[in-house]
């Protein structure tokens, strides 16, 4: 019996053709190397304040890590609520910076007050301070911590403070700007200083 080589060849050619169609169809898929990547959050630098492991309590009683502040620039001041001179001016300076920002940028900046007087500035006392000063909840964060964590943060920010016999504190008056990843990018030292440069730094962080 003769073998039909022609028929076998047709069958083989058809199989290869079908296989070829399959390969061409598969080739249309976007290779992994060319696919659009998912956005990746920037890694924190070694200098980021958000690398610290300390835990803080907000004026609403919520416990947070500093890293929970990341994602937008933060303007940070260390203060104490019963301060009779410097701290009210520092808070006023922050409010002036906030007011000087363009309206469309204002809600994208955070303002953080960290007490250096944890014994008296309980979360409840800080909540009262917020209310009396009219500090917005969506942009202002007030933090209470334990003494060692406060000392560590003060050292990182270059803030010095010392309790006095009167119950007041002698302390540095420093406004610090952090970028969205917690790196210090600007400091304004002193009370009632010209804050135009600080405002420009914040605007640059938000528009770059």
Backbone as ProteinMPNN parsed JSONL, in Angstrom:
{"seq_chain_A": "XXXXXXXXXXXXXXXXXXXXXXXXXXXXXXXXXXXXXXXXXXXXXXXXXXXXXXXXXXXXXXXXXXXXXXXXXXXXXXXXXXXXXXXXXXXXXXXXXXXXXXXXXXXXXXXXXXXXXXXXXXXXXXXXXXXXXXXXXXXXXXXXXXXXXXXXXXXXXXXXXXXXXXXXXXXXXXXXXXXXXXXXXXXXXXXXXXXXXXXXXXXXXXXX", "coords_chain_A": {"N_chain_A": [[0.853, -1.196, 0.0], [0.498, 2.191, -0.873], [1.992, 5.041, 0.608], [0.505, 8.12, 1.325], [2.255, 10.673, 0.733], [1.923, 13.283, 0.018], [-0.506, 14.005, 1.174], [0.173, 13.754, 3.866], [2.06, 15.755, 4.039], [0.532, 18.029, 3.596], [-1.095, 18.018, 5.831], [0.865, 18.322, 7.844], [1.887, 20.836, 7.124], [-0.379, 22.394, 7.526], [-0.682, 22.142, 10.287], [1.635, 23.408, 11.17], [1.148, 25.921, 10.201], [-1.075, 26.703, 11.717], [0.125, 26.682, 14.202], [1.901, 28.735, 13.804], [0.144, 30.9, 13.532], [-0.806, 30.955, 16.12], [1.542, 31.737, 17.473], [1.968, 34.279, 16.429], [-0.241, 35.62, 17.4], [0.187, 35.492, 20.16], [2.426, 37.074, 20.282], [1.507, 39.619, 20.214], [0.942, 40.419, 22.774], [1.857, 42.658, 25.42], [5.173, 42.824, 26.371], [6.616, 42.108, 29.627], [8.701, 43.799, 30.264], [8.1, 46.114, 28.959], [5.71, 46.958, 29.851], [3.57, 49.339, 31.456], [4.8, 50.58, 34.449], [3.705, 50.185, 37.891], [3.135, 53.025, 39.991], [5.758, 53.891, 42.209], [6.364, 54.533, 45.575], [8.621, 57.025, 46.75], [11.694, 56.004, 48.228], [12.621, 56.308, 51.673], [15.155, 58.514, 52.769], [18.38, 58.233, 54.423], [18.532, 60.402, 56.062], [15.989, 61.092, 56.688], [13.437, 62.142, 58.881], [11.394, 60.456, 59.258], [12.322, 57.944, 59.576], [12.563, 57.313, 62.195], [11.544, 55.335, 65.014], [9.81, 56.048, 66.962], [6.745, 56.463, 68.842], [3.854, 58.481, 68.822], [1.271, 60.507, 70.318], [-1.682, 61.908, 69.176], [-3.672, 64.938, 69.5], [-6.192, 63.979, 69.45], [-6.055, 61.577, 70.613], [-5.085, 59.485, 69.113], [-2.614, 57.087, 68.296], [0.408, 57.403, 66.56], [3.059, 56.922, 64.123], [5.819, 58.988, 63.149], [6.206, 58.679, 60.463], [3.706, 58.526, 59.369], [3.04, 61.026, 58.663], [4.07, 61.491, 56.221], [4.094, 62.251, 52.675], [3.224, 64.77, 52.097], [4.555, 68.118, 52.248], [5.752, 69.168, 55.474], [5.483, 71.533, 58.072], [7.226, 72.122, 60.87], [7.191, 72.651, 64.378], [8.554, 72.799, 67.631], [7.143, 73.173, 70.792], [5.427, 74.525, 73.724], [2.288, 74.371, 75.327], [1.544, 76.099, 77.425], [3.226, 78.202, 77.237], [4.249, 81.548, 77.612], [5.318, 83.508, 76.058], [7.243, 83.109, 73.664], [6.158, 80.866, 72.201], [3.404, 81.449, 71.444], [3.983, 83.375, 69.507], [5.466, 81.87, 67.663], [3.5, 80.05, 66.775], [1.739, 81.855, 65.635], [3.405, 82.749, 63.578], [3.499, 80.422, 62.019], [0.833, 80.327, 61.215], [0.78, 82.589, 59.647], [2.473, 81.832, 57.581], [0.94, 79.77, 56.513], [-1.31, 81.239, 55.641], [-0.13, 82.758, 53.663], [0.347, 81.056, 51.585], [-0.662, 80.008, 48.307], [-4.145, 79.596, 47.675], [-4.846, 77.136, 46.387], [-2.75, 75.537, 47.069], [-2.596, 75.44, 49.779], [-4.011, 73.486, 51.303], [-2.433, 71.333, 50.878], [-0.238, 71.278, 52.467], [1.166, 70.341, 55.56], [1.005, 71.188, 59.054], [2.795, 70.875, 61.958], [2.809, 70.599, 65.419], [4.818, 69.926, 68.148], [4.91, 68.996, 71.446], [7.116, 70.041, 74.071], [6.659, 69.677, 76.646], [5.557, 67.245, 78.065], [4.315, 66.45, 80.434], [2.394, 68.348, 81.262], [1.165, 68.999, 78.865], [-0.975, 67.161, 77.916], [-2.768, 64.931, 75.662], [-5.417, 65.845, 75.83], [-5.065, 68.469, 76.754], [-3.715, 69.518, 74.596], [-5.711, 69.318, 72.681], [-7.458, 71.22, 73.641], [-5.867, 73.469, 73.283], [-5.725, 73.506, 70.484], [-8.404, 74.076, 69.901], [-8.772, 76.623, 71.058], [-7.057, 78.126, 69.544], [-8.006, 77.815, 67.038], [-7.108, 75.915, 65.086], [-6.998, 74.205, 62.081], [-8.259, 70.885, 61.625], [-7.676, 69.298, 59.429], [-5.218, 70.005, 58.424], [-3.442, 70.586, 60.471], [-1.411, 69.067, 62.942], [-1.102, 67.962, 66.221], [1.175, 66.881, 68.616], [1.928, 64.618, 71.254], [4.469, 63.167, 73.231], [6.758, 60.752, 74.743], [9.342, 61.615, 77.124], [12.019, 60.776, 76.239], [11.706, 60.347, 73.489], [10.958, 62.859, 72.668], [13.28, 64.287, 73.236], [14.997, 63.052, 71.382], [13.834, 63.797, 68.908], [14.062, 66.569, 69.118], [16.842, 66.839, 69.058], [17.364, 65.981, 66.44], [16.142, 67.999, 65.017], [17.608, 70.145, 65.789], [16.837, 71.608, 67.974], [17.009, 73.103, 71.117], [16.175, 72.799, 74.56], [15.15, 73.649, 77.902], [13.939, 73.078, 81.136], [12.679, 75.524, 83.371], [12.76, 76.996, 86.688], [10.417, 78.383, 87.045], [8.478, 76.992, 85.79], [8.234, 77.421, 83.165], [9.804, 77.008, 79.89], [13.034, 77.371, 78.593], [13.879, 77.671, 75.267], [14.819, 76.804, 71.864], [13.833, 78.708, 69.014], [12.619, 77.604, 66.326], [11.528, 77.073, 63.079], [10.846, 74.404, 61.039], [11.021, 73.036, 57.807], [9.925, 70.148, 56.247], [10.342, 67.897, 53.53], [8.156, 65.858, 51.437], [9.04, 63.334, 52.036], [10.147, 63.496, 54.51], [12.643, 64.704, 54.858], [14.764, 67.299, 56.061], [14.555, 70.444, 54.655], [14.648, 73.131, 54.941], [15.085, 75.772, 57.309], [13.799, 78.193, 59.552], [14.91, 80.534, 61.685], [14.259, 82.055, 64.785], [11.984, 84.622, 66.01], [9.064, 86.022, 64.556], [10.177, 86.392, 62.043], [10.996, 87.229, 58.583], [9.057, 85.438, 56.426], [8.986, 84.899, 53.733], [10.843, 83.452, 52.173], [10.496, 80.903, 53.23], [7.867, 80.35, 52.464], [8.218, 80.306, 49.679], [9.894, 78.083, 49.443], [8.136, 76.025, 50.201], [6.196, 76.251, 48.183], [7.738, 75.584, 45.974], [8.343, 72.901, 46.562], [5.848, 71.817, 46.193], [5.194, 72.251, 43.581], [7.105, 71.187, 41.929]], "CA_chain_A": [[0.0, 0.0, 0.0], [1.314, 3.392, -0.973], [1.76, 6.09, 1.607], [0.165, 9.408, 0.693], [3.179, 11.672, 1.287], [1.371, 14.621, -0.212], [-1.515, 14.268, 2.224], [0.868, 13.976, 5.141], [2.71, 17.068, 3.993], [-0.505, 19.06, 3.767], [-1.484, 18.009, 7.255], [1.976, 18.895, 8.611], [1.944, 22.269, 6.823], [-1.515, 23.028, 8.212], [-0.39, 22.196, 11.729], [2.64, 24.445, 11.395], [0.511, 27.219, 9.963], [-1.877, 27.007, 12.895], [1.064, 27.02, 15.271], [2.423, 30.059, 13.499], [-0.895, 31.88, 13.894], [-0.796, 31.06, 17.575], [2.714, 32.5, 17.9], [1.785, 35.681, 16.074], [-1.237, 36.173, 18.327], [0.829, 35.665, 21.462], [3.429, 38.129, 20.189], [0.855, 40.914, 20.37], [0.913, 40.782, 24.193], [2.918, 43.594, 25.806], [6.142, 42.153, 27.257], [6.692, 42.656, 30.98], [9.692, 44.866, 30.332], [7.566, 47.326, 28.333], [4.442, 47.32, 30.48], [3.63, 50.535, 32.286], [4.983, 50.146, 35.84], [2.909, 50.823, 38.918], [3.919, 54.062, 40.661], [6.456, 53.436, 43.412], [6.625, 55.628, 46.503], [10.059, 57.229, 46.944], [12.262, 55.429, 49.445], [13.066, 57.303, 52.642], [16.607, 58.64, 52.849], [18.949, 58.021, 55.756], [18.351, 61.63, 56.836], [14.559, 61.336, 56.909], [12.93, 62.034, 60.252], [10.387, 59.406, 59.289], [12.98, 56.678, 59.872], [12.508, 57.064, 63.637], [10.548, 54.338, 65.413], [9.043, 56.551, 68.101], [5.289, 56.527, 68.729], [3.33, 59.731, 69.349], [-0.18, 60.546, 70.5], [-2.254, 63.161, 68.701], [-4.611, 65.564, 70.44], [-7.444, 63.209, 69.427], [-5.798, 60.319, 71.295], [-4.612, 58.469, 68.179], [-1.171, 56.835, 68.314], [0.952, 57.384, 65.202], [4.483, 57.089, 63.859], [6.065, 60.19, 62.357], [6.121, 58.335, 59.052], [2.329, 58.718, 58.914], [2.924, 62.395, 58.174], [4.694, 61.617, 54.905], [3.192, 62.415, 51.54], [3.117, 66.198, 51.804], [5.487, 68.883, 53.081], [5.335, 69.47, 56.84], [6.152, 72.638, 58.757], [7.281, 71.559, 62.225], [7.665, 73.493, 65.482], [8.477, 72.25, 68.986], [6.577, 74.252, 71.6], [4.615, 74.017, 74.827], [1.012, 75.091, 75.253], [1.412, 77.136, 78.451], [4.248, 79.214, 76.986], [3.666, 82.887, 77.747], [5.918, 84.504, 75.178], [7.741, 82.725, 72.338], [5.334, 79.901, 71.461], [2.304, 82.097, 70.718], [4.518, 84.041, 68.315], [5.798, 80.807, 66.714], [2.254, 79.555, 66.183], [1.272, 82.931, 64.756], [4.258, 82.714, 62.397], [3.029, 79.316, 61.187], [-0.438, 80.726, 60.609], [1.093, 83.554, 58.603], [2.988, 81.045, 56.457], [-0.222, 79.092, 55.931], [-2.135, 82.229, 54.95], [0.604, 83.291, 52.513], [0.339, 80.076, 50.505], [-1.767, 80.114, 47.365], [-5.269, 78.775, 48.153], [-4.849, 75.784, 45.832], [-1.642, 74.788, 47.669], [-2.668, 75.502, 51.244], [-4.463, 72.223, 51.891], [-1.451, 70.288, 50.588], [0.862, 71.445, 53.427], [0.828, 70.017, 56.937], [1.653, 71.957, 60.108], [2.898, 69.961, 63.096], [3.3, 71.126, 66.693], [5.238, 68.841, 69.04], [5.153, 69.581, 72.754], [8.307, 69.694, 74.853], [6.168, 69.632, 78.033], [4.585, 66.156, 78.028], [3.594, 66.285, 81.697], [1.2, 69.204, 81.272], [0.508, 69.008, 77.55], [-1.614, 65.885, 77.587], [-3.582, 65.056, 74.446], [-6.594, 66.677, 76.11], [-4.615, 69.862, 76.811], [-3.41, 69.914, 73.225], [-6.992, 69.502, 72.0], [-7.956, 72.525, 74.087], [-5.036, 74.466, 72.613], [-6.178, 73.566, 69.099], [-9.706, 74.739, 69.845], [-8.654, 78.049, 71.374], [-6.302, 78.772, 68.465], [-8.695, 77.621, 65.771], [-6.199, 75.24, 64.159], [-7.785, 73.236, 61.293], [-7.929, 69.479, 61.859], [-7.218, 68.616, 58.222], [-3.839, 70.383, 58.063], [-2.595, 70.754, 61.656], [-1.24, 67.895, 63.796], [-0.499, 68.279, 67.524], [1.711, 65.609, 69.086], [2.45, 64.387, 72.601], [5.344, 61.997, 73.249], [7.479, 60.498, 75.991], [10.528, 62.49, 77.166], [13.159, 60.343, 75.425], [11.397, 60.565, 72.073], [10.976, 64.313, 72.458], [14.7, 64.655, 73.182], [15.562, 62.577, 70.125], [13.344, 64.635, 67.821], [14.668, 67.888, 69.281], [18.226, 66.759, 68.581], [17.329, 65.89, 64.985], [15.72, 69.3, 64.489], [18.511, 71.192, 66.273], [16.117, 72.403, 68.976], [17.447, 72.927, 72.501], [15.197, 73.309, 75.533], [15.488, 73.391, 79.303], [12.897, 73.494, 82.074], [13.071, 76.546, 84.338], [12.093, 76.89, 87.986], [9.103, 79.035, 86.95], [7.545, 76.129, 85.075], [8.389, 77.698, 81.743], [10.942, 76.367, 79.247], [13.887, 78.107, 77.656], [13.962, 76.774, 74.102], [15.107, 77.361, 70.544], [12.661, 79.086, 68.23], [12.981, 77.147, 64.982], [10.507, 76.519, 62.192], [11.513, 73.477, 60.127], [10.24, 72.514, 56.682], [10.28, 68.813, 55.77], [9.703, 67.53, 52.268], [7.145, 64.806, 51.58], [9.681, 62.113, 52.549], [10.65, 63.726, 55.861], [13.979, 65.303, 54.895], [14.789, 68.727, 56.348], [14.987, 71.201, 53.479], [14.701, 74.569, 55.239], [14.769, 76.185, 58.678], [13.67, 79.617, 59.824], [15.299, 80.662, 63.094], [13.889, 83.319, 65.398], [10.566, 84.953, 66.112], [8.609, 87.126, 63.73], [11.099, 86.586, 60.922], [10.422, 87.268, 57.241], [8.799, 84.054, 56.03], [8.82, 84.795, 52.283], [11.659, 82.344, 51.669], [9.84, 79.664, 53.662], [6.705, 80.15, 51.587], [8.719, 79.926, 48.352], [10.375, 76.706, 49.549], [6.957, 75.157, 50.202], [5.597, 76.286, 46.849], [8.619, 74.812, 45.083], [8.145, 71.485, 46.856], [4.528, 71.401, 45.731], [5.019, 72.432, 42.135], [8.143, 70.467, 41.163]], "C_chain_A": [[0.878, 1.232, 0.0], [0.961, 4.398, 0.11], [1.509, 7.404, 0.912], [1.025, 10.497, 1.327], [2.632, 13.073, 1.12], [0.358, 14.977, 0.858], [-0.872, 14.54, 3.557], [1.508, 15.338, 5.181], [1.711, 18.183, 4.186], [-0.913, 19.165, 5.221], [-0.415, 18.665, 8.099], [2.059, 20.394, 8.399], [0.81, 23.011, 7.542], [-1.276, 23.164, 9.693], [0.603, 23.291, 12.041], [2.043, 25.825, 11.199], [-0.313, 27.638, 11.153], [-0.987, 27.406, 14.064], [1.616, 28.4, 15.06], [1.439, 31.143, 13.837], [-0.921, 32.086, 15.393], [0.366, 31.888, 18.07], [2.536, 33.975, 17.609], [0.788, 36.347, 17.002], [-0.608, 36.443, 19.675], [1.799, 36.826, 21.442], [2.837, 39.517, 20.372], [0.796, 41.369, 21.827], [2.086, 41.689, 24.524], [3.889, 42.89, 26.732], [6.248, 42.861, 28.597], [7.645, 43.841, 31.066], [9.151, 46.189, 29.807], [6.259, 47.773, 28.96], [4.625, 48.541, 31.366], [3.75, 50.132, 33.751], [4.002, 50.838, 36.767], [3.754, 51.904, 39.588], [4.516, 53.547, 41.954], [6.739, 54.636, 44.302], [8.128, 55.778, 46.71], [10.532, 56.619, 48.261], [12.72, 56.548, 50.376], [14.587, 57.32, 52.681], [17.072, 58.372, 54.275], [18.745, 59.227, 56.656], [16.891, 61.914, 57.179], [14.186, 61.172, 58.369], [11.935, 60.899, 60.379], [10.997, 58.015, 59.464], [12.886, 56.33, 61.358], [11.357, 56.121, 63.976], [9.653, 54.813, 66.55], [7.547, 56.605, 67.791], [4.788, 57.763, 69.451], [1.819, 59.646, 69.469], [-0.689, 61.906, 70.056], [-3.213, 63.73, 69.743], [-5.99, 64.893, 70.402], [-7.273, 61.846, 70.098], [-5.318, 59.201, 70.389], [-3.102, 58.331, 68.268], [-0.663, 56.687, 66.883], [2.477, 57.336, 65.236], [4.649, 58.37, 63.054], [5.919, 59.909, 60.86], [4.706, 58.479, 58.501], [2.077, 60.144, 58.431], [3.449, 62.54, 56.751], [3.637, 61.769, 53.811], [2.94, 63.86, 51.173], [4.122, 66.946, 52.671], [4.883, 69.151, 54.464], [6.154, 70.635, 57.368], [6.063, 72.32, 60.248], [7.84, 72.571, 63.217], [7.536, 72.707, 66.778], [8.129, 73.405, 69.92], [6.026, 73.671, 72.899], [3.429, 74.961, 75.008], [0.883, 76.221, 76.266], [2.463, 78.232, 78.317], [3.609, 80.606, 76.964], [4.265, 83.917, 76.792], [6.22, 83.96, 73.784], [6.759, 81.86, 71.553], [4.115, 80.53, 70.779], [2.775, 82.801, 69.448], [4.865, 83.002, 67.246], [4.548, 80.284, 66.007], [1.67, 80.599, 65.234], [2.095, 82.963, 63.465], [3.84, 81.583, 61.452], [1.722, 79.676, 60.484], [-0.222, 81.743, 59.488], [1.637, 82.853, 57.356], [1.833, 80.352, 55.737], [-1.065, 80.063, 55.102], [-1.47, 82.749, 53.682], [0.647, 82.313, 51.34], [-0.846, 80.313, 49.585], [-2.883, 79.175, 47.804], [-5.246, 77.34, 47.651], [-3.73, 74.914, 46.401], [-1.792, 74.613, 49.172], [-3.033, 74.166, 51.875], [-3.484, 71.088, 51.677], [-0.205, 70.395, 51.471], [0.362, 71.105, 54.823], [1.615, 70.883, 57.911], [1.612, 71.109, 61.376], [3.513, 70.666, 64.299], [3.602, 69.954, 67.613], [5.582, 69.452, 70.394], [6.47, 69.119, 73.373], [7.965, 69.581, 76.344], [5.122, 68.524, 78.16], [3.788, 65.978, 79.321], [2.305, 67.101, 81.706], [0.436, 69.163, 79.952], [0.019, 67.61, 77.184], [-2.368, 66.031, 76.262], [-4.816, 65.936, 74.656], [-6.219, 68.152, 76.15], [-4.285, 70.383, 75.415], [-4.692, 70.13, 72.416], [-7.607, 70.844, 72.371], [-7.176, 73.647, 73.405], [-5.473, 74.623, 71.161], [-7.471, 74.377, 68.99], [-9.589, 76.244, 70.075], [-7.921, 78.814, 70.274], [-6.968, 78.631, 67.105], [-7.844, 76.959, 64.707], [-6.954, 74.14, 63.412], [-7.311, 71.8, 61.485], [-7.349, 68.806, 60.628], [-5.778, 68.941, 57.85], [-2.902, 70.504, 59.265], [-2.61, 69.488, 62.499], [-0.541, 68.327, 65.078], [-0.095, 66.97, 68.18], [2.237, 65.674, 70.513], [3.309, 63.129, 72.552], [5.965, 61.801, 74.617], [8.78, 61.299, 75.954], [11.682, 62.059, 76.275], [12.926, 60.581, 73.935], [11.392, 62.054, 71.729], [12.414, 64.808, 72.355], [15.334, 64.251, 71.86], [15.125, 63.479, 68.966], [13.948, 66.03, 67.896], [16.102, 67.903, 68.77], [18.274, 66.725, 67.059], [16.982, 67.231, 64.343], [16.658, 70.438, 64.903], [17.865, 72.11, 67.286], [16.667, 72.069, 70.367], [16.384, 73.491, 73.431], [15.596, 72.88, 76.94], [14.375, 73.921, 80.194], [13.461, 74.508, 83.061], [12.267, 76.401, 85.617], [10.685, 77.473, 87.961], [8.041, 78.139, 86.32], [7.546, 76.376, 83.579], [9.596, 76.933, 81.203], [11.715, 77.408, 78.453], [14.106, 77.18, 76.469], [14.314, 77.533, 72.833], [13.793, 77.684, 69.838], [12.974, 78.806, 66.76], [11.752, 76.587, 64.274], [11.227, 75.673, 61.142], [10.549, 73.022, 59.044], [10.808, 71.151, 56.288], [9.645, 68.599, 54.409], [8.771, 66.345, 52.502], [7.715, 63.513, 52.145], [10.337, 62.327, 53.912], [12.06, 64.248, 55.966], [13.861, 66.796, 55.222], [15.327, 69.48, 55.139], [15.13, 72.698, 53.776], [14.407, 74.782, 56.716], [14.739, 77.704, 58.761], [13.878, 79.797, 61.32], [14.908, 82.044, 63.607], [12.391, 83.552, 65.357], [10.222, 86.117, 65.187], [9.503, 87.416, 62.543], [10.341, 86.658, 59.595], [10.272, 85.84, 56.729], [8.648, 83.884, 54.524], [9.611, 83.636, 51.703], [11.03, 81.004, 52.021], [8.65, 79.344, 52.772], [7.16, 79.698, 50.202], [9.23, 78.486, 48.357], [9.195, 75.728, 49.48], [6.319, 75.121, 48.813], [6.425, 75.49, 45.844], [8.455, 73.32, 45.305], [6.849, 70.959, 46.253], [4.362, 71.474, 44.223], [6.077, 71.731, 41.294], [7.678, 69.054, 40.818]], "O_chain_A": [[1.854, 1.329, 0.744], [-0.202, 4.577, 0.472], [2.242, 7.764, -0.01], [0.629, 11.153, 2.291], [2.845, 13.942, 1.965], [0.351, 16.089, 1.384], [-1.294, 15.428, 4.297], [1.509, 16.006, 6.215], [1.999, 19.173, 4.859], [-1.058, 20.259, 5.768], [-0.725, 19.473, 8.974], [2.27, 21.15, 9.347], [1.005, 24.097, 8.088], [-1.623, 24.181, 10.295], [0.462, 24.016, 13.026], [2.371, 26.772, 11.915], [-0.265, 28.796, 11.567], [-1.293, 28.333, 14.814], [1.786, 29.161, 16.012], [1.816, 32.19, 14.365], [-1.039, 33.207, 15.886], [0.202, 32.674, 19.002], [2.899, 34.826, 18.421], [0.951, 37.515, 17.354], [-0.833, 37.496, 20.272], [1.987, 37.497, 22.457], [3.557, 40.476, 20.65], [0.622, 42.557, 22.099], [3.179, 41.522, 23.983], [3.479, 42.399, 27.784], [6.002, 44.063, 28.696], [7.426, 44.771, 31.842], [9.661, 47.256, 30.15], [5.75, 48.847, 28.639], [5.689, 48.753, 31.949], [2.889, 49.411, 34.256], [3.523, 51.934, 36.477], [4.962, 51.73, 39.742], [3.851, 52.842, 42.713], [7.289, 55.639, 43.845], [8.838, 54.78, 46.833], [9.848, 56.711, 49.281], [13.155, 57.606, 49.921], [15.23, 56.271, 52.632], [16.27, 58.295, 55.206], [18.78, 59.1, 57.88], [16.596, 62.877, 57.886], [14.563, 60.195, 59.016], [11.66, 60.43, 61.483], [10.273, 57.02, 59.496], [13.106, 55.18, 61.739], [10.326, 56.115, 63.303], [8.823, 54.049, 67.045], [7.139, 56.769, 66.641], [5.236, 58.068, 70.557], [1.171, 58.829, 68.816], [-0.189, 62.938, 70.503], [-3.522, 63.079, 70.741], [-6.854, 65.201, 71.223], [-8.213, 61.054, 70.154], [-5.156, 58.07, 70.849], [-2.385, 59.331, 68.311], [-1.233, 55.939, 66.089], [3.102, 57.666, 66.244], [3.727, 58.793, 62.357], [5.555, 60.795, 60.088], [4.526, 58.548, 57.286], [1.026, 60.434, 57.859], [3.293, 63.596, 56.138], [2.461, 61.458, 54.001], [2.492, 64.154, 50.065], [4.502, 66.45, 53.731], [3.674, 69.335, 54.606], [7.361, 70.717, 57.143], [4.974, 72.255, 60.817], [8.825, 73.257, 62.942], [6.533, 72.03, 67.004], [8.733, 74.476, 69.854], [6.142, 72.471, 73.147], [3.551, 76.177, 74.862], [0.188, 77.204, 76.005], [2.578, 79.094, 79.188], [2.553, 80.803, 76.363], [3.794, 85.052, 76.715], [5.533, 84.308, 72.823], [6.548, 82.094, 70.363], [3.814, 80.179, 69.638], [2.067, 82.825, 68.442], [4.596, 83.215, 66.064], [4.544, 80.1, 64.79], [1.169, 80.263, 64.161], [1.547, 83.177, 62.384], [3.826, 81.759, 60.234], [1.531, 79.368, 59.308], [-0.956, 81.753, 58.501], [1.31, 83.223, 56.228], [1.762, 80.351, 54.508], [-1.481, 79.738, 53.99], [-2.153, 83.136, 52.734], [0.954, 82.711, 50.216], [-1.904, 80.763, 50.024], [-2.605, 78.067, 48.26], [-5.585, 76.419, 48.395], [-3.751, 73.694, 46.24], [-1.174, 73.728, 49.762], [-2.431, 73.761, 52.87], [-3.667, 69.999, 52.221], [0.775, 69.684, 51.249], [-0.724, 71.523, 55.224], [2.752, 71.266, 57.634], [0.546, 70.678, 61.817], [4.593, 71.251, 64.211], [2.751, 69.092, 67.834], [6.446, 70.325, 70.482], [6.879, 67.968, 73.221], [8.845, 69.413, 77.187], [3.938, 68.808, 78.34], [2.695, 65.411, 79.297], [1.251, 66.607, 82.108], [-0.79, 69.279, 79.929], [0.534, 66.971, 76.267], [-2.581, 67.15, 75.795], [-5.21, 66.683, 73.76], [-6.959, 68.996, 75.645], [-4.545, 71.543, 75.096], [-4.752, 71.019, 71.567], [-8.199, 71.522, 71.532], [-7.754, 74.655, 73.0], [-5.579, 75.743, 70.661], [-7.618, 75.237, 68.12], [-10.221, 77.04, 69.38], [-8.141, 80.012, 70.095], [-6.544, 79.254, 66.133], [-7.85, 77.385, 63.552], [-7.496, 73.233, 64.044], [-6.11, 71.531, 61.504], [-6.601, 67.837, 60.756], [-5.175, 68.231, 57.046], [-1.684, 70.523, 59.089], [-3.664, 68.903, 62.747], [0.498, 68.985, 65.028], [-0.907, 66.052, 68.295], [2.891, 66.635, 70.92], [2.938, 62.142, 71.917], [5.729, 62.583, 75.537], [9.272, 61.628, 74.875], [12.278, 62.905, 75.607], [13.842, 60.969, 73.21], [11.778, 62.449, 70.629], [12.736, 65.637, 71.504], [16.114, 65.007, 71.281], [15.948, 63.878, 68.142], [14.307, 66.612, 66.872], [16.529, 68.862, 68.127], [19.131, 67.368, 66.452], [17.469, 67.556, 63.26], [16.52, 71.564, 64.424], [18.283, 73.256, 67.449], [16.773, 70.9, 70.74], [15.769, 74.519, 73.144], [16.288, 71.88, 77.133], [13.922, 75.055, 80.037], [14.59, 74.365, 83.529], [11.217, 75.758, 85.63], [9.846, 77.091, 88.777], [6.857, 78.476, 86.312], [6.932, 75.63, 82.816], [10.321, 76.29, 81.961], [11.132, 78.221, 77.736], [14.482, 76.021, 76.651], [14.129, 78.747, 72.744], [12.779, 77.017, 70.042], [13.518, 79.652, 66.05], [11.037, 75.739, 64.809], [12.11, 76.165, 60.44], [9.404, 72.668, 59.324], [12.003, 71.012, 56.031], [8.533, 69.066, 54.158], [8.617, 65.884, 53.633], [6.973, 62.684, 52.672], [11.014, 61.431, 54.417], [12.634, 64.243, 57.055], [12.966, 67.476, 54.72], [16.422, 69.191, 54.656], [15.668, 73.445, 52.959], [13.592, 74.073, 57.307], [15.537, 78.4, 58.133], [13.111, 79.272, 62.127], [15.18, 83.062, 62.97], [11.637, 82.789, 64.754], [10.989, 87.07, 65.053], [9.583, 88.556, 62.085], [9.199, 86.21, 59.493], [11.26, 85.115, 56.613], [8.221, 82.821, 54.074], [9.114, 82.914, 50.838], [11.029, 80.079, 51.208], [8.453, 78.196, 52.376], [6.554, 78.803, 49.613], [9.026, 77.751, 47.39], [9.261, 74.72, 48.777], [5.946, 74.051, 48.332], [5.881, 74.81, 44.975], [8.43, 72.55, 44.344], [6.764, 69.798, 45.853], [3.481, 70.825, 43.658], [5.958, 71.684, 40.07], [8.413, 68.301, 40.179]]}, "name": "protein", "num_of_chains": 1, "seq": "XXXXXXXXXXXXXXXXXXXXXXXXXXXXXXXXXXXXXXXXXXXXXXXXXXXXXXXXXXXXXXXXXXXXXXXXXXXXXXXXXXXXXXXXXXXXXXXXXXXXXXXXXXXXXXXXXXXXXXXXXXXXXXXXXXXXXXXXXXXXXXXXXXXXXXXXXXXXXXXXXXXXXXXXXXXXXXXXXXXXXXXXXXXXXXXXXXXXXXXXXXXXXXXX"}
